[in-house]
Amino acid sequence: MISYLPPIYPYELVYSWFCRYYVHSGCFTHKMALDDILYSRHNNPSKEFVGHLSLEAKEKIQLIYPLEDLVLNHNHTLFPQYARFLPSERKKNALFKTPR
């Protein structure tokens, strides 16, 4: 359960933000923090991208930043640079496809 999500710093990668969450969360292990943040334990956190977030994490992040804005319009992920090399359909799938 995410009780506190610190504000993200300007130009901070989402990965670093999640690491700060772990430090401030009171979780005993990083796996406990990942269980809070990620959709599934089988998803690995990515240093460059956001990854498949849990519903609760999405809701908490939306209170701070709209998720699409966080990914596309700030320097918090590498998606804007990476997406330049993708065809339009693949870019949409990468951005909007939800995990099953």
N, C-alpha and C positions, 0 to 999 in steps of 0.2 A: 504494500500500500504506500503510495507516494503522499507523504504528509507535507513535505516542503521541497520545492524545486527552486534553487537559487536563480536569480536573474542571469541571463546570458550576457557576457561581456561583448562589447563591439569587437568584431573580427575574431571572436573565439569559435573554434570548431565545435560542432555539436558533440563530438566525441569527448572533448575536454569538459564540456558542460556536464555531460553525464558522469564523468569521473568526479567532478566537484559534487554532484548530487550524492554519489557513493560516500564521499568523505563526510558530508553533512547529514546523511540520512540515518546514521546509527545502525546500518546493516553490518553484520559481523563479517560477511564475506562479499566479494564482488559478485558472486553468483546470486546472492539474495537481491542485490541492487539490479542486476540484469533481469531477474524474474519480474521485478517491478516495472522495468522500462520496456522490455522487448515482448513481442507477441508470443514467442515460443522460445524455449530454452535451446532449441536447435538452431536458432538464428544467432550468428556471431555479430558482435558490434563492429561497425565499420569506422575507420578513422576518417574516411573521405565523405561518407554518405550517412544518412539518418538511419536507415534500416527499417525493419518491420516492427513498429511500435505497438505496445499494448493499448487497448482502448483507454485505460486510465491515463497513460502517459500522453496520448494524443490530446485528451481533454485538458490536462494540466498545461501542456505546451501551448494549446490554442488560447489559453488565458493570457499568455505572455506574448506570443506571436502567432498570427495565422500560419499554419504549417506550410502552405504553399509559398508564402512570403519568406519564411525562414529558409526554405530550400532554394528558391529562385533569386531573391532580390538582395540577399546579404552575403557576406563572405563567411558564412557559417558551415557551408559544405562546398565540395568541389563539383557539384552537379552542374552549375551553369557552364563551367569550362568543359566538362566531360560531354555534356549534351550537345555541344556544337558538332560533334562528330557522329551523332546518331541520326538515323532517318526519323522523320516526324512521328510515325506510328510507334516506333520503339521508344522514343522520348516520352510520348504520352503514357505508354504502358509502364515505363519506369517510374513516372511521377505519380500516377493515379491508381495503379493496380494494387488491390488489397490482398494480403495473404489468405490462404484457405485454411 
